[in-house]
Amino acid sequence: MSRVLVGVKRVIDYAVKIRVKPDKTGVVTDGIKHSMNPFDEIAVEEAVKLKEKKIANEIIAVSVGPAQSQEVLRTALAMGVDRGIHIEVSGKDYELLQPLHISKLLAKVAQDEKVDLVICGKQAIDDDSNQTAQMTAAILDWPQATFASKVEKTGDGLTVVREVDGGLETIKCKLPAVISADLRLNTPRYATLPNIMKAKKKPIKKLTPKDLNVDTTARIEIVSVEDPPTRQAGSILPDVDTLLAKLKESGHIK
Amino acid sequence: MFSRCSRNLTTFLKSTRFQSTLVIAEHNNQNLLPITANAVGAAKKIGGDVTVLVAGTQNCDKVAADAAKLDGVNKVLIAESGAFKGFTAESITSLVLSTQNQFKFTHILAGASAFSKSLLPRVAAKLDVSPVSEVIEVKSPNTFVRTIYAGNAILTLKSKEPIQVLSIRGTNFEAVSSGAGKGAVDKAPEGNYASDLTEFVSQELSKSDRPELTSAKIIISGGRGLKSGDNFKLLYDLADKWGAAVGASRAAVDAGYVANDLQIGQTGKIVAPDLYVAVGISGAIQHLAGMKDSKTIVAINKDPEAPIFQVADYGLVADLFKAVPEITGKV
């Protein structure tokens, strides 16, 4: 296996309490802390581990989004990725961009760069779609190993343990392949200061969807983005007896 | 205003008349899983004919017969082949595509489970359409509601696609009843669906006599506050008395207290039981995403500032190691 491609997305930081825009067109993103999608950090870590184990030679990180997406590419470079590709999409186009578009872009880059493995996070914590890896695999006609919690190179393929509803399952897939990383796959490393400095010298290539011949025409229309219904404030009860009485009263327990 | 309403209604009726939905059944070769009945419920909201596809390795007759009995199902297509071993997305995608080729459905949907989350996007990409994940409401045949940002915003979107590929959140759609349906069982299109891309090796499923998490009426969940896997026994004892399922926060899973399939939250399972008891769980955004639609939420936590108390109907500020055994003793 020579090359690994990692997809990374810039999202609002997981710890931020988001706010819906008053005009209901989306959520407020200006001036809000952003960082790399947590699942993508896991994907990057796995790619770097493959390189450390000499299973991979080169890691390329790709991010699709506005100019600030380069920040997450720099983070990936500081974690051990060799070079970055930034596919610039911004403004209205970016708001309407769907995982299908991203998958087409990733698939094209995977072919152009002759990679053997694509690793993505299992879902982005902003749109919560959980689609990109599967669709990239479909477009390339490669096998997909989704929700991976363990990846091993065995023979000329990969053995992957997947997190499924009832527990775990193990599959074998041929290479080239697409993997989506689940939480338990690894613990991402912190980028050290010297590595952050070194990352500044690593190259980031800039592309547009046009360069890759990918049509990004909108597939959806946003009707509205609203706040979820708020729950009525509850009450703090003094003791177990009161709690049990309340639960009996509401018919939850007998 | 009245005329506008009636015009909308006519358009709606016109557009629903020609809908036809393929529901992909989820089963384990022996039993149809409950989420399929929720998916049929969502299909009925779309309107039009409902066909259920049952794909499995062998002896799927019982599963197909059960699917045919679901209220609102017009037809069941059955495909049996060794190719579907392990229900790999690669093999089932080919089957769905040839079924779609023959019947030209307007909607392809399934309950949002690990199985369909793997499968549906692959199908959608092959059809060159943008799928919609975890739909919580069907407004019209092409307008859907889903949550984004861990359930902290509700997105209503209109899809421009000719074919809608949707996964639906089981807890948001009523399961159709079983017994009333009279669907005809037929063979799915024949074909070579074997894929050599992926090979299923094995499964290690957690065994439990307790109810399945996503369909349980009562769930007792533990977090970091439990301090060890052994202490989860406190929750199991109470769960057994109540006939409840046991869940966990990510912290409890990461710490190795319980298996990953018990995780409730944005990236684990989404549940909405009648009663959710959060024990030693602080209530991070990511956990709330998985349980805040529960009818009644109880929080037991010794930290009165824990965010979980902001969503709890009943809160008990107490040491769980005292409170939980006390509850168990009094039930």
Interface residues (C-beta under 8 A of the other chain):
Chain A: I12 Y14 A15 K17 I18 V20 V27 F39 Q98 P99 L100 S103 K122 Q123 I125 D126 D127 D128 S129 N130 Q131 T132 Q134 M135 T136 A137 A138 I139 D141 W142 P143 Q144 A145 T146 F147 S149 T159 R162 E163 V164 D165 G166 G167 L168 E169 T170 I171 K172 C173 K174 A177 D182 L183 R184 A218 R219 I220 E221 I222 V223 S224 V225 E226 D227 P228 R231 Q232 A233 G234 S235 I236 L237 D239 V240 D241 L243 L244 K246 L247 S250 H252 I253
Chain B: G86 T88 A89 E90 T93 S113 A114 F115 K117 S118 L119 L120 P121 R122 V123 A124 A125 K126 D128 V129 S130 P131 S133 E134 T143 R146 T147 I148 Y149 A150 G151 N152 A153 I154 L155 T156 L157 K158 S159 K160 E161 S195 D196 L197 T198 E199 F200 V201 S202 Q203 E204 L205 S206 I218 W242 R250 V253 D254 A259 N260 D261 Q266 T267 K269 D274 L275 I285 Q286 K292 T296 I297 V298 P304 F309 Q310 V311 A312 D313 Y314 G315 L316 V317 A318 A323 E326 I327 K330 V331
